[in-house]
């Protein structure tokens, strides 16, 4: 089974631009979560989607948005990029996002975004 | 507020010696606890998970973790460290509870350095 696939692997943007990151979950997984990883803040939860609906959202400004398609693939968008948005963006998938069961999160390798 | 703490930024051990990476948590209700490992330029890989039951959880690559409710701890252990275990380790807790929305809170991470 293919793992979680994120594209692109690396991105370089300038301040003020916008960016779209893509994530393909493991086949059969319907829950997709996004995390931002930085050296200073560690791993921070952005949002989670299940069946095309956002179920949970972290404490990020409205410049960060996402969506999920009917095939469970997900995209996240960051508008009006700031220097502080430079980070590794990780996508993770699970069957239904129910960790009270044996479910676990499977992570992609991430998209490294650099904002200049 | 629900949180996870990893009190050590770095742990150094000699190859062949036992290792412990510490994690404490603060959550309301039953905790669902995870350990993940991250190698350079990669996403997070699942090691093990505590749901309920046996306080000693066995995971991948010879790792295990001990759940201690009274001390609110979930320390990661391995009887004999390998140089290849050198990586960044994250403890995480499911905070979605009954809402089942796939959100994990991660600790800041602990770098494990195993020296030959």
Interface residues (C-beta under 8 A of the other chain):
Chain A: X4 X31 X33 X35 X42 X43 X45 X48 X50 X55 X56 X58 X90 X92 X94 X96 X97 X98 X99 X100 X101 X102 X104 X105 X106 X107 X108 X109 X110
Chain B: X30 X32 X34 X36 X41 X42 X43 X44 X45 X46 X49 X51 X90 X94 X96 X97 X98 X99 X100 X101 X102 X103 X104 X105 X106 X107 X108 X109
